[in-house]
Amino acid sequence: MADGRNGLATGLFIGFLAGGIAGAVAALLYAPKSGKELRSDIKRTAGDLAEDASEYVKTARSRTVELMNEGKTRSDRLVSDAKEKAEHILGNAEKVLTDIRERAGGESGRVKSAFRAGVDAYKTEKDRTRSST
C-alpha cells in the first residue's frame, strides 16, 4: 500500500515538474523580450523550479522519516502485544497441565491402591483356599 502511494506521489511530482517547466518555457518564449532578458528570466525560472524541487524533496524525506518511525512504533507495539498474549497463553497452558497432572496423580494413586487391594484379596483368597483343602 505504501509503495502505491509512493509511486503515485512520484508520478505526481514528475508531472508537476514537467508541466511547470513546459509552462515556464512557453511563457518565456512567447514574451516580447530581448535575448538577454529572456535568458535572465529562464535562469531565474530554472532556479525557482530547482528551489521548488528541493523543497519537495525535503518534504518527502521528512514524511518518509515520519512514516518509518510510525511503522517502527506500530511494529514494536504489535510485537509487545504478541509477547503478552503468548505469555498469557503459556501461563494458562501451564495451569491446565498442572491440573491434569494433579488429577492424573490422584487417579493413579487410587488405581494403585485398588490394584494392591485386589492383589491382597487374591493372595488372601488363595491362602484360604489352600488351607481349606
C-alpha positions as CSV (number, residue, x, y, z in Angstrom):
1,M,0.0,0.0,0.0
2,A,2.8,2.4,0.8
3,D,4.5,1.5,-2.5
4,G,1.3,2.5,-4.3
5,R,1.2,5.9,-2.6
6,N,4.9,6.4,-3.1
7,G,4.6,5.7,-6.8
8,L,1.6,8.0,-7.1
9,A,3.4,10.8,-5.3
10,T,6.5,10.3,-7.5
11,G,4.3,10.4,-10.6
12,L,2.5,13.5,-9.5
13,F,5.8,15.2,-8.7
14,I,7.3,14.4,-12.1
15,G,4.1,15.6,-13.8
16,F,4.1,18.8,-11.8
17,L,7.8,19.4,-12.6
18,A,7.4,18.7,-16.3
19,G,4.3,20.8,-16.5
20,G,5.9,23.7,-14.7
21,I,9.0,23.5,-16.9
22,A,6.9,23.4,-20.1
23,G,4.7,26.2,-19.0
24,A,7.6,28.4,-17.9
25,V,9.5,27.8,-21.2
26,A,6.3,28.5,-23.2
27,A,5.7,31.7,-21.3
28,L,9.2,32.9,-21.7
29,L,9.4,32.2,-25.4
30,Y,6.2,34.0,-26.2
31,A,7.0,37.0,-24.1
32,P,8.3,40.0,-26.1
33,K,11.7,40.4,-24.5
34,S,15.2,40.8,-25.7
35,G,17.6,37.7,-25.7
36,K,19.4,38.9,-22.6
37,E,16.2,39.4,-20.6
38,L,14.8,36.1,-21.9
39,R,18.0,34.3,-20.7
40,S,17.8,36.0,-17.4
41,D,14.1,35.0,-17.0
42,I,14.9,31.4,-18.0
43,K,17.7,31.3,-15.4
44,R,15.5,32.8,-12.7
45,T,12.7,30.4,-13.5
46,A,15.0,27.4,-13.6
47,G,16.3,28.5,-10.1
48,D,12.8,28.8,-8.8
49,L,11.9,25.3,-10.2
50,A,15.1,23.9,-8.6
51,E,14.2,25.5,-5.3
52,D,10.6,24.1,-5.5
53,A,12.0,20.6,-6.3
54,S,14.4,20.9,-3.4
55,E,11.6,21.8,-1.1
56,Y,9.5,18.9,-2.3
57,V,12.5,16.5,-1.7
58,K,12.9,17.9,1.9
59,T,9.1,17.4,2.5
60,A,9.2,13.9,1.0
61,R,12.3,12.9,3.1
62,S,10.6,14.3,6.3
63,R,7.4,12.4,5.5
64,T,9.4,9.3,4.8
65,V,11.1,9.5,8.2
66,E,7.8,10.1,9.9
67,L,6.3,7.1,8.2
68,M,9.3,4.9,9.1
69,N,9.1,6.0,12.7
70,E,5.3,5.4,12.8
71,G,5.8,1.9,11.2
72,K,8.5,1.1,13.8
73,T,6.3,2.2,16.6
74,R,3.4,0.1,15.4
75,S,5.6,-3.0,14.8
76,D,7.1,-2.6,18.3
77,R,3.6,-2.4,19.7
78,L,2.5,-5.4,17.8
79,V,5.5,-7.4,19.0
80,S,4.8,-6.4,22.6
81,D,1.2,-7.3,22.3
82,A,2.0,-10.7,20.8
83,K,4.5,-11.4,23.6
84,E,2.0,-10.5,26.2
85,K,-0.6,-12.8,24.6
86,A,1.9,-15.6,24.2
87,E,2.9,-15.3,27.9
88,H,-0.8,-15.3,28.9
89,I,-1.4,-18.4,26.8
90,L,1.6,-20.2,28.1
91,G,0.5,-19.4,31.7
92,N,-2.9,-20.8,31.0
93,A,-1.4,-23.9,29.4
94,E,0.9,-24.5,32.4
95,K,-2.1,-24.2,34.7
96,V,-4.1,-26.7,32.7
97,L,-1.1,-29.0,32.6
98,T,-0.7,-28.8,36.3
99,D,-4.4,-29.5,36.8
100,I,-4.1,-32.6,34.6
101,R,-1.0,-33.8,36.4
102,E,-2.8,-33.4,39.8
103,R,-5.9,-35.2,38.6
104,A,-3.8,-38.0,36.9
105,G,-1.7,-38.3,40.0
106,G,-4.8,-38.7,42.2
107,E,-6.4,-41.2,39.8
108,S,-3.1,-43.1,39.6
109,G,-2.9,-43.3,43.4
110,R,-6.4,-44.7,43.5
111,V,-5.7,-47.2,40.8
112,K,-2.6,-48.4,42.5
113,S,-4.5,-48.7,45.8
114,A,-7.3,-50.7,44.1
115,F,-4.7,-52.9,42.4
116,R,-2.9,-53.6,45.6
117,A,-6.2,-54.3,47.4
118,G,-7.1,-56.7,44.6
119,V,-3.7,-58.5,44.8
120,D,-4.0,-58.7,48.6
121,A,-7.5,-60.1,48.3
122,Y,-6.3,-62.6,45.7
123,K,-3.5,-63.7,48.0
124,T,-5.8,-64.0,50.9
125,E,-8.3,-66.0,49.0
126,K,-5.6,-68.2,47.6
127,D,-4.2,-68.8,51.0
128,R,-7.6,-69.6,52.4
129,T,-8.3,-71.9,49.5
130,R,-5.1,-73.8,50.1
131,S,-5.7,-74.1,53.8
132,S,-9.2,-75.5,53.4
133,T,-8.1,-78.2,51.0
